[in-house]
Amino acid sequence: MGAAEITGRAYNYRLTFSQIWDTVGERLLAAQTEGEVTLAFEGTSYKQEFEPLGSLILHVLCEPDFPKLDREAQANFLADSLAARGALTPRSSRDVCARERAKQRAKSRYKIIRHEYYVECECGYKGPARDNACRKCGAEIPATFGVTPGFGFG
């Protein structure tokens, strides 16, 4: 199991837990057995995904480093810990996720803050747009402008 697979799964689990934590979070935190962990996912479409991980989930919830108060931190800690699905220890799974996220942040410390287009507007203006709009009249460039179906958009 590669680092990319683990971090991809961690990302998916983070999204999943962000959506269902209000439903399952309290029940998971109160769980004392694998059966109670499984019951926490009852009524969600994720029961089959997490049922095989019941003992691992219980182990992670009992770790001394598990966040006590911050709900988002709890969900993210659990997601990163489960991402290797038991192929690595929860600690190693979190380490892989942290290492890969650090690599992604280090690729470029710069980010695009604005992109511009050259436009020809109905008002007669021809030239570069400013903040996705005509510099003369302010007409905005539609979000779907220039999108070709079949190329990942629309």
Order of alpha helices (4+ residues) and beta strands (2+ residues): alpha-alpha-alpha-alpha-alpha-alpha-beta-beta
